[in-house]
């Protein structure tokens, strides 16, 4: 049985005309209210009562005048909740409407025969395209940043419990630091955007001064695009650390009620940064010592801090020390562990970790997963082209073991392997969606927070392996981030940074991972592990 979509006027005359039957008074349905740029999506088991309730809401009557009802004899309450949730997520991310829904209660859950209703949703979406309610297909939306970072995502139990507990603590004005530790694929950025929207429409917290601090320019730009199109949120709420001091003065020494920091491990200390004067000016304005960190700024300028943190994602000498987070007083910690992609993710993560920690790997436990190591770079390069045509968002990523020659000469290629020449990423802002991204190699400094469908990783020869001593070898002469060389004298520290880089790169996929390793000894070591 297919879902039937019927269109009706949204007014009292139509609502009064409902015939008394089970479909109108006692059957789960999903409905959409819309007019011009406004849209509202919900589910109910009594469409008659809900329609009359909405008509009592003056704002809805003014903004909305069309009604679409989705009915199916196979619907149950779990199915309509799921379809409602998916419609909210996808329509919000399509960005054609101003969604009027709040996001309380959007939770991801399993139920009997869910696969059947997921298939029904795909057919529903095609019908909505025919009705010209939506325009883009599901795959296009699913690959967009507006979908991946939307505050209308359905949270899993793990995520929702953290959001709910933090909200309850804030209601009690427990002025603590909340540290949310996370692992790859736990969608921590979704938790950040969901939480800020949740706090802004809740009656008890809606008037609080809340800002989202994002240290990296590319991710900050993405969040601004998302917030721009969400009611209750503004793009100006997304700032970088230096902006924090703008609202500080002698009469307002703590200008923010709540600061949420995504990727807080990328907050900086005064080491290997690009603008020392601007950094020093902030410390001077805040009355802090010259060596105070951006984490100190956050702690001093807000009553409550929510920090999303993963020490394994620290890849720069400028990043705040791990010990600085451990020393925070009155901190309450949470852990995001439930990954959102595949059931064998934890096994894959263990596999990647063990590759670099010399532990025995058990790759055979990872079923139906394609992890391929190439011997031929030409084959590596050509395979990405047809994978991208089929699945989109297939990109080559790498560490920082090649100088950017094109910076001085735009016609000179940055990378040459087996007579194949490639440029490094031409932009740091939204590179995966830039026109020439497929023909470039993405640098670690901007790849960290993006999720790709297929990731193609180049491991450079700054990392090698000694099969006699069973140890990794760092070849500093092959590492070309010049600023790092100035600041890192400790060989072990450099090894930790480089290995963190490759752990990060090997876990940026949504589907599968393919690898080309330049150093032959390291390649043989990796191949021996699988």
Secondary structure, DSSP 4 states (H G I P E B T S, - for coil): -PPEEEEEE-SHHHHHT--SSHHHHSS-EEEEEEETTEEEEEEES-HHHHHHHHHT-HHHHHH--EEEEEE-TT--HHHHHHHHHHHHHHHHHHTSSEE----TT-B----TTHHHHHHHHHHHHHHHHHTTS--S-HHHHHTSHHHHT-TTPPB-HHHHHHHHHHHHHHHTT---EEEEEE-TTS-HHHHHHHHHHHHHHSTTTTTS-EEEEESSHHHHHHHHHHHHTSTT--GGGEE-GGGGGGG-BTTBSS-EEEEEEETGGG-B-SSS-S-HHHHHHHHHHHT--TT--HHHHHHHHEEEEEEEE-GGG--STTBPPHHHHHT-TTEEEEEE---SS-TTHHHHHHHHHHHHHTPPP-GGGSTT--EEEES-HHHHHHHHHHHHHHHS-EEEEE-S-S--GGGT-TTS-SEEETTEEEEEPS-SSSGGGSTTGGGEEEEHHHHTT--BSEEEEEE-TTEEEETTTTEEEE-GGG---HHHHHH---HHHHHHHHHHHHHHHTT-BSS-EEEEESSHHHHHHHHHH-
